[in-house]
Amino acid sequence: MEYFLTEQQQLIKSLARRIAEERILPVRAELDETEEFPWAIVKDMADADLFRIFIPEEYEGLGEGCFALCIAIEELARVCCGVALTYAADALGAMPILLYGSDEQKQKYLPDIASGAKLTAFGLTEPSAGSDAGAIKTTAVLDGDEYVLNGTKQFITNGGEAEIYTIIALTDPRKGSRGASAFIVDKGTPGFTFGKKEKKMGIRSTATRELVFHNCRVPRENLLSKEGLGFILTMKTLDSSRPGVGALAIGLAQGALEAAVAYARQRVQFGHPVSAIQAVQHLLANMAMELEAARALVYATAKTIDSGARNFTEEGAMAKVFATDMAMKVTTDAVQVFGGPGYMRDYPVEKMMRDAKINQIYEGTNQVLRNVIALELLKRKALRE
């Protein structure tokens, strides 16, 4: 479908696709096998100014917004969802600073993020706080001009590799989620260490680690916004980032569809290509329709965010849920089109199917987000009555 991209957006799409095909594709299987973090590719993305896309111009970015970011994520994920996630998670980690940082904080951190000199990560999830984000236990106690952080974060994308972390911790545990606050924590801060690197089903080229805080002293000026606004900051951050997860899913599904179509054309059974079999044609047709529907929803949501809309919780949740459910189905169907060979690591759809699953889980499970969508629907109906 034609989305009438601007010249700048077309350039971003072209650059991201070139990096994906020339730099990621040749090492995709190796990165999946070795689980090596793709630092060389991160440098290529930085050299192409891809990290500048989502940073405002006054902080050395391009100021292109959510839609352009989704375009870049999609092109990277078309070849490798793992590498694309490293890029998308950087935007997630930067989002709290973009939304709630003071000018001084933005001046200090955003130029390095824009240049790609420093990666970021977002620290919310804990062993006892996954879908129930309000159950976090990490604390931050004010001591003079410093906050002392104690606790553990779990399953943090870019953990250990990022230099800048936005961390949610309780400054007043008595208030529950209303006592949560957000902090910028630099890698190398005394008392801030990393746990094990997780071994995952998919997205293996990303780094997923524990963050451990033991009497970690963070300057008071690293508090984002005010005490007690951490949970609101978290919800706004995730609302803003969910189209990016949708874009990961779209790119992944696009790559799977292209691989399935190509294979169906050249695989011969019963004396003709399997693409001539109506059952296979219907699989491919459904894959294409569902993919285009998801792309339209994600793009519309991203443009809604770029328009300056104040509330897009429902749209963000819908885009994430629909696109990631679609990607799981499309990658599964791609393996089916390949048949037995699709289950083997010699073919890319095996990896794509493994990569797809996590998109239904992180940044809000699709079950929890269905609750969010329903709540927004019911609130809107109540306001009309």
C-alpha positions, 0 to 999 in steps of 0.5 A: 500500500502507498503511505505517501512518505515524505522525502526524509521518510523515504531516505530513512526507509532506504538507509535502514533497509540498506543496513539490514540487507548489507550488514545484518543479513550476512551475519543474522544466523551467526548472531542468533547462534553465538548470541553476540551483541551486534556492536558493529551493526550498532555503529553502522546505524549510528553512522547512518544517523538512525539514532537521531530520528527520534531525538528533537533537533535542539538536542542534535536529533532529526526530530522525525517522531514516532512514524519515522522511527517505526519505518526504521524499526520495520526495515531492520526487523524485516531481516532480524528482529533481534538486532531491530529490538536493540535499536527499538529498546534504545528509543524506549530507554530514551523516552522517559528523558524525552517526555519528562526530563528537564532541559538540563537532563536533556542537554546532558544525555540526549546528544550522546543518545542521538549520535549513537555514542551511548545506548539506553535501557528502561528498567521496570520489570522485576522478579515479582513485578511483570504485568503487575508493574505496580508491584515493584520492590526496588527502593530509592531513599533520599540521603542528603543530595543523593538517592540510594537505590536497592533492588533488582530489575529483571529481563532488561533489554540492552542490559549491561551494554547500555550506558544510560538507564532509566529506572523506576523505584519506590521513593515512598513504598507506603503509597504503592505505585503512587510512591514510584519515581524515575531516575537516570542511572549511568553505567559505572555508578558504584553499587550498580552491577549486572546479573546473568545474561539470559539465554532466550528462545529468540531475539538472541542477538539482544542482551537481556540481563538483570540490573542489580542495585546495592546501595547505589547512590544517584545524584538528586538531579537525576530524578526525572520530574518529581517524586511520585510520578514514576508510575504515570511516567511509565504508562506514558512511556509505554503508550508512546513505545508500543507502536515501535513493538508493532513495527517490530512485528510488522517487519518480522512478518514482512520478512517471513511472508517474503521468504514464504512466497519465494520458497513456494515459487521454487519448491516443486511437489506433485510436478509443480511449484507448491505456489500452484496449490490453492491451500498454499495460496490461501495461506499466503493471501491471509498472511498478506491481508493480516500484515497490511491491516496491522501495518495500517493500524500501527502507522495510524497510531504513530501518526496520531502520536506525532499529531500531538494527541494527549491520550493514545493509550487505547490506540497504542495497545491496539496497535501492539496487540493486533500486530504482534498476534499477527506476526505470531500467526504469519511466522507460524504459517510461513513455517507451514508453507516451508513444511519440514525444511521450515523447521530447520535452522538452515532456513530463516523462518525457523528463527522468525517464528522463535523471534515472534513470540516475545513480541506478544509478551514484553511491554505489556502482555497481549492479555493485559493490554486487552484489559487496557483496551476494554477499560478505555472503551468503557470509560469512553462510553461512560463519558458519553452517557 
